[in-house]
Amino acid sequence: MRKFVTGYCLIIIILFSCQSSSVKNQQSPEEKVEVFPVTDFLLGQVNEIAVMPVTLLKITNQGNHQDSQWISRDSIHKLSIPFLFPVIDSAHFNKNYSAHSFLDQTVNAFTFTYDAIKSSSDTFPLTHVDVYIDPESRKVQRIYMIKEKSIEGKTRTQQLTWNTQDGFMIRTIIKDANDSVARIIEEKVLWKF
């Protein structure tokens, strides 16, 4: 009888813990959720690259035109500034963003996703953030961010894909409300070739 009660209690504990972990992934607006400190991580990466003994290669694609140039390490800070605001951490992110996390087996990474709750991209220009962490090494593999802003009838969308090992890419999409064709500018910065 004692083995039966112990087994029954163990099953209840397992079921309760499974249920509570799935509830944690769905955040209510007043619930405080721990947020990966994306801004601090990006600043750390920028500062680390600024002292690395490398020259950075910037490749710009716009339409059918491609241009490449060597750039100074200091210019990486200028390129990353649009993605350092608003500050992404637990203190600044909770009331305006929802958080979800899961083990994404298709890319073999823990994925932390943050989406803006408010629909106004003028008030909350940062609409989406994904953080991919290697499950074995526990190191950040990649960060993906989307910012949107409407100015004078034009929608400007910026996407940052930051690969911690070798570089990052900023894709800017500018679309006029009266035009069906968007202008796309891709800026890729590499420090490992």
Disulfide bonds with the S-S distance in Angstrom:
none
